[in-house]
């Protein structure tokens, strides 16, 4: 089994990235249908393409197919932070350590870019993710998690 983490490119959309994106959206739609409205797969593909233009996206490939991704942006106001927007691992590949591998890579990126911390939001219905973030050492801060870098 070959695992690679790298920056996403347009070719990844049809090599599993869209599937991962849709699965993540549908999971959130199930948890908060009032916010994650019912969009078609075509609309979600357009949303993914737009997100890739405005955010950095890492993909995790298993045997040359995308099975997970993480998107983030660097923000600077008073301090410089890495703001993680989304992380999704296909359900059948969860509990394999792929999410942690992506987060470890984004922590490296944050350190390389001299960010002070990483921040992100997590929905309260996503209890598995909440437990994983706590286990990795992230601290609750407002309704966001934060880790000093």
Secondary structure, DSSP 8 states (H G I E B T S, - for coil): --EEEEE--GGGGGGTHHHHHHHHHHHHHHH-TTTS----HHHHHHHHHHHHHHSEEEEEEETTEEEEEEEEEEEESSSEEEEEEEEEE-GGGTTSSHHHHHHHHHHHHHHHTT-SEEEEE--TT-HHHHHHHHHTT-EEETTEEEEE-
